[in-house]
Amino acid sequence: MTALGGCALVATSATPAGAHGGGHGSGTGHGSGGARAYVALGDSYTSGPLIPQQVDANCARSDRNYPSLVSARIRTSAFKDVSCGGATTEHMWKPQGTNGPQLDALSRNTDLVTVQIGGNDIGFGSIISTCAGLYAQDPSGDPCRRHYRTKGVDQLSVTIARTAPKIAQVLWAVRARAPHARVVVVGYPALLPDDGSGCAPQVPFATKDFPYLRDTEKRLNLMLRLVALVSRAEYVDTYGPTVGHDMCKSPEVRWIEPLRPSAPAAPAHPNAKGEAAMAEAVLNRLDRGRR
């Protein structure tokens, strides 16, 4: 995003759009149907903060993030990864620090676009800080859920609904700039146990807030899926393939690092294994062809 992991936890300034470009060779590769020009748009879940090797410190971008892995596997003729830690939907059109608008990387020659955005629009950086701060007040309860509930209405659900038109606008703009491209919306991986169990104090949320935050991420992913559908884009589920590898698991099993990472990654973000898992999900989607 970020979904629970908040890109507020990583640097948000950036370098000029398209700084990590260049080709990986041409030819027919995994699901490629031949050489293609690929552009990756997104936030820190796309960029891979702190995962070696970092190729753009300002945008917290790794050469082992899922776009780089996908590009290598499908053997793109041209590749531009302009994902950037801290990005929101507005950074598709507006500069982010020294980084130009992400949409500027697109052209009529673009064949493939992946888009992973929306988590920072939801504000999960502040959500994770708020929920962790409320943990001590009621460790066995749901202080975070109660905090975000106003007059019987869950405000995070409202925020997700209000983000949907922003995602739709992004996809419309992608279509306008890259009319021949295959457009793929990438969802967010499983950050917390899918069964609703907790793991405080490793992840300092109250017991009943674990299922609440799990469901919040699922609502975000459902929104992304539905907007992709009505926008005639494809959707990649990265949640299902990453269940059982959340930040509550042991270091050798997890693909999402907790708030105190043990592997090179930002807190509450995918590590190298998580980026590889998301790459596989994208490649599987590409293999199935356009719908």
C-alpha positions as CSV (number, residue, x, y, z in Angstrom):
1,M,0.0,0.0,0.0
2,T,-0.4,-0.6,1.8
3,A,-2.9,-2.3,3.5
4,L,-2.3,-2.7,7.2
5,G,1.3,-1.8,6.8
6,G,1.1,1.8,6.0
7,C,3.5,3.4,3.6
8,A,3.8,6.1,6.1
9,L,6.4,3.8,7.6
10,V,8.8,4.3,4.7
11,A,10.2,7.2,2.8
12,T,7.8,8.9,0.5
13,S,9.9,11.2,-1.6
14,A,11.0,10.0,-5.0
15,T,13.1,10.2,-8.1
16,P,12.1,11.0,-11.6
17,A,9.5,8.7,-13.1
18,G,10.9,5.8,-15.0
19,A,14.2,5.9,-13.2
20,H,14.2,2.1,-12.9
21,G,13.5,1.3,-16.5
22,G,15.3,-0.7,-19.2
23,G,14.6,-3.9,-20.9
24,H,15.2,-7.5,-19.8
25,G,15.5,-8.8,-23.4
26,S,12.9,-9.8,-25.9
27,G,11.3,-13.0,-26.9
28,T,8.5,-15.2,-25.8
29,G,8.3,-15.8,-22.1
30,H,6.0,-17.0,-19.3
31,G,2.5,-16.0,-20.4
32,S,3.9,-13.2,-22.6
33,G,2.8,-14.1,-26.0
34,G,6.0,-12.5,-27.1
35,A,8.0,-9.4,-26.2
36,R,6.0,-6.6,-24.5
37,A,6.4,-3.2,-23.0
38,Y,5.5,-3.4,-19.3
39,V,4.8,-0.5,-16.9
40,A,4.3,-1.1,-13.1
41,L,2.4,1.5,-11.1
42,G,1.9,1.3,-7.3
43,D,2.8,2.0,-3.7
44,S,5.3,0.4,-1.3
45,Y,3.7,-3.1,-1.6
46,T,4.8,-2.9,-5.2
47,S,8.1,-1.2,-4.7
48,G,9.5,-3.5,-2.0
49,P,11.1,-1.2,0.6
50,L,14.3,-2.4,2.2
51,I,14.4,-5.6,0.2
52,P,17.9,-5.9,-1.4
53,Q,18.9,-4.6,-3.7
54,Q,17.4,-1.2,-3.5
55,V,17.6,0.5,-6.9
56,D,15.9,3.8,-5.8
57,A,16.3,4.8,-2.2
58,N,13.9,7.7,-2.5
59,C,11.0,5.5,-3.6
60,A,12.1,2.5,-1.6
61,R,12.2,0.3,-4.7
62,S,13.8,-3.1,-5.0
63,D,15.1,-5.0,-8.0
64,R,13.5,-8.1,-6.4
65,N,9.9,-6.7,-6.2
66,Y,7.2,-8.4,-8.0
67,P,7.2,-6.2,-11.1
68,S,10.9,-6.9,-11.6
69,L,10.4,-10.7,-11.2
70,V,7.4,-10.6,-13.6
71,S,9.4,-8.6,-16.2
72,A,12.3,-11.1,-16.1
73,R,10.0,-14.1,-16.4
74,I,8.0,-12.8,-19.4
75,R,11.1,-11.3,-20.9
76,T,9.9,-7.9,-21.6
77,S,11.3,-5.7,-24.4
78,A,10.9,-2.6,-22.2
79,F,10.2,-2.2,-18.5
80,K,9.4,0.8,-16.4
81,D,8.7,0.4,-12.7
82,V,7.6,3.7,-11.3
83,S,6.1,2.4,-8.0
84,C,6.9,4.4,-5.0
85,G,6.6,4.0,-1.2
86,G,3.9,6.3,0.1
87,A,2.0,6.6,-3.2
88,T,-1.7,7.4,-3.2
89,T,-4.0,7.6,-6.2
90,E,-3.3,11.3,-6.5
91,H,0.4,10.4,-7.3
92,M,-0.8,8.9,-10.5
93,W,-1.2,12.5,-11.7
94,K,0.9,14.5,-9.3
95,P,4.6,14.5,-8.5
96,Q,5.7,12.7,-5.3
97,G,8.7,14.4,-4.0
98,T,11.0,14.5,-7.0
99,N,9.2,11.7,-8.7
100,G,7.0,12.6,-11.6
101,P,3.4,11.5,-12.0
102,Q,3.3,7.7,-12.4
103,L,1.0,7.8,-15.3
104,D,3.6,9.7,-17.3
105,A,5.4,6.3,-17.7
106,L,2.6,5.1,-20.0
107,S,2.4,5.5,-23.8
108,R,0.4,4.1,-26.7
109,N,3.2,1.5,-27.0
110,T,2.6,0.0,-23.5
111,D,1.4,-3.6,-23.7
112,L,1.0,-4.5,-20.0
113,V,0.2,-2.4,-16.9
114,T,0.0,-3.6,-13.3
115,V,-1.6,-1.3,-10.8
116,Q,-1.5,-1.8,-7.0
117,I,-2.8,1.3,-5.3
118,G,-5.4,2.3,-2.7
119,G,-4.0,1.3,0.6
120,N,-2.6,4.7,1.4
121,D,-5.8,6.3,0.3
122,I,-7.5,4.2,3.1
123,G,-4.8,5.5,5.5
124,F,-3.6,2.2,6.9
125,G,-0.3,3.8,8.0
126,S,-2.2,5.7,10.6
127,I,-4.6,2.8,11.2
128,I,-1.9,0.5,12.2
129,S,-0.4,3.1,14.6
130,T,-3.7,3.9,16.1
131,C,-4.7,0.2,16.7
132,A,-1.3,-0.6,18.1
133,G,-1.6,2.4,20.5
134,L,-5.0,1.3,21.7
135,Y,-3.9,-2.3,22.4
136,A,-2.9,-1.7,26.0
137,Q,-6.3,-0.2,26.8
138,D,-8.2,-3.5,26.3
139,P,-5.9,-6.3,25.2
140,S,-8.7,-8.9,25.0
141,G,-11.3,-6.6,23.4
142,D,-11.7,-4.5,20.3
143,P,-10.6,-0.9,21.1
144,C,-9.6,-0.3,17.5
145,R,-12.9,-1.3,16.0
146,R,-14.7,0.8,18.6
147,H,-12.5,3.8,17.8
148,Y,-13.4,3.6,14.1
149,R,-17.1,3.1,14.7
150,T,-19.2,6.3,14.8
151,K,-23.0,6.3,15.3
152,G,-23.1,2.6,14.4
153,V,-21.1,3.0,11.2
154,D,-17.7,1.7,10.5
155,Q,-15.7,4.6,9.2
156,L,-13.0,2.4,7.5
157,S,-15.7,0.8,5.4
158,V,-16.9,4.2,4.5
159,T,-13.4,5.3,3.5
160,I,-13.0,2.2,1.3
161,A,-16.2,3.0,-0.5
162,R,-15.1,6.5,-1.0
163,T,-11.8,5.3,-2.5
164,A,-13.5,3.2,-5.2
165,P,-14.2,6.2,-7.5
166,K,-10.5,7.2,-7.2
167,I,-9.4,3.7,-8.3
168,A,-11.9,3.9,-11.2
169,Q,-10.4,7.2,-12.3
170,V,-6.9,5.7,-12.2
171,L,-8.0,2.8,-14.5
172,W,-9.7,5.2,-16.8
173,A,-6.6,7.3,-17.1
174,V,-4.5,4.2,-17.7
175,R,-6.8,3.2,-20.6
176,A,-6.6,6.7,-22.1
177,R,-2.8,6.7,-22.1
178,A,-2.2,3.1,-23.0
179,P,-5.3,2.1,-25.0
180,H,-3.9,-1.2,-26.2
181,A,-2.5,-2.4,-22.9
182,R,-3.6,-5.3,-20.8
183,V,-4.4,-3.7,-17.4
184,V,-4.1,-5.8,-14.3
185,V,-5.1,-4.6,-10.8
186,V,-3.1,-6.3,-8.1
187,G,-4.7,-6.9,-4.7
188,Y,-3.0,-6.9,-1.3
189,P,-1.6,-10.1,0.4
190,A,-2.8,-11.6,3.7
191,L,-1.3,-9.5,6.4
192,L,-3.0,-11.1,9.4
193,P,-4.1,-14.7,10.1
194,D,-7.1,-15.6,8.0
195,D,-8.7,-17.5,10.9
196,G,-8.9,-14.3,13.0
197,S,-6.4,-15.4,15.6
198,G,-4.0,-13.0,17.1
199,C,-0.3,-12.9,18.1
200,A,0.1,-10.0,20.5
201,P,2.5,-8.7,21.6
202,Q,4.4,-9.7,18.4
203,V,1.8,-7.8,16.5
204,P,0.3,-5.5,19.2
205,F,-3.4,-5.5,18.4
206,A,-6.2,-6.4,20.8
207,T,-7.6,-9.9,20.4
208,K,-10.9,-9.0,18.7
209,D,-9.2,-6.4,16.5
210,F,-7.4,-9.0,14.6
211,P,-10.5,-10.3,12.8
212,Y,-11.7,-6.7,12.4
213,L,-8.6,-5.6,10.6
214,R,-8.5,-8.8,8.6
215,D,-12.0,-8.0,7.4
216,T,-11.1,-4.4,6.6
217,E,-8.3,-5.6,4.3
218,K,-10.7,-8.1,2.7
219,R,-13.2,-5.2,2.1
220,L,-10.4,-3.2,0.4
221,N,-9.5,-6.2,-1.8
222,L,-13.2,-6.7,-2.7
223,M,-13.5,-3.1,-3.7
224,L,-10.4,-3.4,-5.9
225,R,-11.8,-6.5,-7.5
226,L,-15.2,-4.9,-8.2
227,V,-13.7,-1.7,-9.6
228,A,-11.5,-3.7,-11.9
229,L,-14.5,-5.7,-13.1
230,V,-16.6,-2.7,-14.0
231,S,-13.5,-0.9,-15.5
232,R,-12.8,-3.9,-17.8
233,A,-9.5,-4.6,-16.1
234,E,-8.3,-7.8,-14.7
235,Y,-7.8,-8.6,-11.0
236,V,-5.0,-10.6,-9.3
237,D,-5.8,-12.1,-5.9
238,T,-2.7,-12.1,-3.8
239,Y,-4.6,-12.6,-0.6
240,G,-5.5,-16.3,-1.2
241,P,-2.0,-17.5,-2.2
242,T,-0.4,-15.8,0.8
243,V,-2.8,-17.1,3.6
244,G,-0.7,-18.9,6.2
245,H,2.3,-16.7,5.6
246,D,1.1,-13.6,7.5
247,M,3.1,-11.4,9.9
248,C,2.0,-13.6,12.9
249,K,3.9,-16.6,11.6
250,S,7.5,-17.6,12.5
251,P,10.3,-16.0,10.5
252,E,11.0,-19.0,8.4
253,V,7.3,-19.2,7.3
254,R,6.1,-15.7,7.0
255,W,6.1,-13.6,3.8
256,I,4.9,-10.4,5.6
257,E,7.1,-8.9,8.2
258,P,5.7,-7.8,11.6
259,L,6.2,-4.4,13.1
260,R,9.7,-5.4,14.1
261,P,11.0,-7.2,11.0
262,S,13.5,-10.0,11.2
263,A,14.1,-10.0,7.4
264,P,14.9,-7.1,5.1
265,A,11.6,-5.4,4.6
266,A,9.5,-2.5,5.9
267,P,7.3,-3.2,8.9
268,A,4.0,-4.9,7.9
269,H,5.2,-5.2,4.3
270,P,6.1,-8.2,2.2
271,N,9.6,-9.6,2.4
272,A,11.4,-11.1,-0.6
273,K,9.4,-14.3,-0.4
274,G,6.2,-12.2,-0.3
275,E,7.2,-10.3,-3.4
276,A,8.0,-13.6,-5.1
277,A,4.5,-14.9,-4.2
278,M,2.8,-11.9,-5.6
279,A,4.9,-12.3,-8.8
280,E,3.6,-15.8,-9.1
281,A,0.0,-14.7,-8.7
282,V,0.5,-12.1,-11.5
283,L,2.2,-14.6,-13.8
284,N,-0.7,-17.1,-13.2
285,R,-3.2,-14.4,-14.2
286,L,-1.2,-13.6,-17.3
287,D,-1.1,-17.3,-18.2
288,R,-4.9,-17.5,-18.3
289,G,-5.1,-14.9,-21.0
290,R,-7.4,-11.9,-21.2
291,R,-10.4,-13.1,-19.2
